[in-house]
Amino acid sequence: MTTIVQQSAVTLHFTIKLQDGSVADSTYNMGKPAKFVMGDGSLSENFEQCLLGLKVGDQKTVELQAKDAFGAPNPDNVHHMDRAKFVGDAEVEIGTVMAFSGPDGVEIPGIITEIAGDSVTVDFNHPLAGQDVTFEVEILSVE
């Protein structure tokens, strides 16, 4: 039975819960598990450490402080943009998540947090930044 080590390709289901017990994200809801390679940067290093040694069929609950999960909100990740840049059918309203092209061409999600006249404030921090979270994982495959 293969256990998770660095560079393992892991397929798992996860649920992320907030302090109040509400579900912030879950692969069960989407009906599709997540797949990633240990060390590829898609998970925080601290979270990966919690997965090392698990094997197929294992279920684990991991509580992470904000700094070990999605980090603290970074004020440099909040940008003010000209409303004219928002064209097309997309409704510009508070709470809308939109994809923006980052400097390296990779799309990054931003949440519209404020609209004042022609200025739109977009927060590129992870929606769970600054929050302590609980991950519940179920390991489906390890390669």
Disulfide bonds with the S-S distance in Angstrom:
none
